[in-house]
Amino acid sequence: MVNKMRTLTEPFKIKMVEPLKVTTEEYRIEALKKAGYNTFLLSSKDVFIDLLTDSGTGAMSDRQWSGIMMGDESYAGARSWEHLETVVKDLTGMPYILPTHQGRAAERILYSILGGKDKIFISNTHFDTTRANIEYTGAKAIDIVCEEGKDNQIDLPFKGNIDLFKLKELIQEYGKENIACIIMTVTNNSSGGQPVSMENVREVRKICDEHNLLLVLDACRIAENSYFIHHREHGFSERTFKSIAQEMLGLADAFVMSAKKDGLVNMGGLLTLRDEELSVKCKNMLIISEGFTTYGGLSGRDMEALAIGLEEVFDEDYLHYRIRSTAYLGEHLKAKGIPVVWPIGGHAVYIDAKKLYKNIPVNQYPGQALVCDLYIKGGIRCVEVGSVMFGKYDEKGELIPAPNELVRLAIPRRVYTQSHIDYVLDIFDDILEMEDANTGYKITYEPPFLRHFTAHFEPIK
Ligand SMILES: *Cc1c(COP(=O)(O)O)cnc(C)c1O
């Protein structure tokens, strides 16, 4: 299968270029040492291929850049706002549209109103900023991804789904009056970018109707999810990607979006609502903390670029290239014998570092070791999603490891070409050739919270 694949050509040509610095292995060894062996602390000028995140790292089109020039910077009722509002109303079918500076601002507004002490939020998987905004209000966030979603090898189409049986059980257990809302994360970011089926969201809608509960879509990758539904779910192969997204959004009461993903912009967010009373409360919060209701935290040009991005993202050729190019990297890594999380999700490829670096024990952070090796060998920047990010300590100070030791290669939108990706694949040959020459790492400094961002490491000699 893999060998027969045609060259995956980008459905765009390049009009502006940003030079990349070509560095030597010696240079990178020094740079990484100075950064305390933490890729978050590297200077981007020392990175050749940056796969740290797909958030806000995409390239805008010529149409979006023209939109930037056309942006209307009026304080209230700007043309660019009206353009964005029209596009988002058409997409969501919701009457109340609130712009915000990024996704977590929309989350803070909505969840500070719905949350509070003793409230329960239930999701397929809460994204980390979502969980943080919920827990900050004193509420509890419960993840119930389906059983298949916990197996990182089983080949099934919709491993991002929520467990419907557990959802019903939790509603019984906590009582519907204590449940703030149900949040469907689409695609399921923290669960490997795995898609959610339309059937699953329809079933959640039914359960919400039975118990009079609010259904929120945290759906910053809804276009990517629509691609998977079109290709994998019965009855959708004739449907456009946009109409699939419209149908799913039609099932929800509210939509939270980080526009830094499928909005195809570098900064921006949205909160959209069906209920007037809730929208009034949210608008009041928006004015206090983000800005007037017709700009949120955004300038007119940002809103113009977002309005255009939200239409471009549903382009058939774009979405095909997007999903297939992520899969191309994952499938070719698998063919080389690199253990990857399967099937490949929409925005990233995850490598099982515990399986790849069998010689490094979990308390020496095999994921971090691979992250460092990829930078040293190829100038590739990526992130550990394992015990550095999620590990805890017991009373004796021994590591309680995370369930998995993964490394994430996130793919920015429209930024790298197939030859860049082929280069990444070549670097993995060097990784395989290292065999047992790699070393584990120890943490030499760590802050009390979110340690992966600023921790320092040292190789264990
Ligand atoms: C990125 C993301 C967010 C947060 O958005 P920001 O724009 O980074 O604030 C929320 N939910 C999901 C699923 C995300 O992927």
The ligand as an SDF file (V2000), in Angstrom:
LIG
                    3D

 15 15  0  0  0  0  0  0  0  0999 V2000
   -5.7490   24.4760   21.1890 C   0  0  0  0  0  0  0  0  0  0  0  0
   -6.9670   23.9760   21.8390 C   0  0  0  0  0  0  0  0  0  0  0  0
   -7.6410   24.7420   22.8060 C   0  0  0  0  0  0  0  0  0  0  0  0
   -7.0990   26.0560   23.3430 C   0  0  0  0  0  0  0  0  0  0  0  0
   -6.9920   27.0240   22.3700 O   0  0  0  0  0  0  0  0  0  0  0  0
   -5.8800   28.1840   22.4150 P   0  0  0  0  0  0  0  0  0  0  0  0
   -6.1470   28.9450   21.1590 O   0  0  0  0  0  0  0  0  0  0  0  0
   -4.5400   27.5230   22.4310 O   0  0  0  0  0  0  0  0  0  0  0  0
   -6.1300   28.9950   23.6240 O   0  0  0  0  0  0  0  0  0  0  0  0
   -8.8150   24.2270   23.3080 C   0  0  0  0  0  0  0  0  0  0  0  0
   -9.2930   23.0420   22.9430 N   0  0  0  0  0  0  0  0  0  0  0  0
   -8.6630   22.2740   22.0350 C   0  0  0  0  0  0  0  0  0  0  0  0
   -9.2410   20.9610   21.6390 C   0  0  0  0  0  0  0  0  0  0  0  0
   -7.4700   22.7050   21.4570 C   0  0  0  0  0  0  0  0  0  0  0  0
   -6.8370   21.9260   20.5820 O   0  0  0  0  0  0  0  0  0  0  0  0
  1  2  1  0
  2  3  1  0
  2 14  2  0
  3  4  1  0
  3 10  2  0
  4  5  1  0
  5  6  1  0
  6  7  2  0
  6  8  1  0
  6  9  1  0
 10 11  1  0
 11 12  2  0
 12 13  1  0
 12 14  1  0
 14 15  1  0
M  END
$$$$
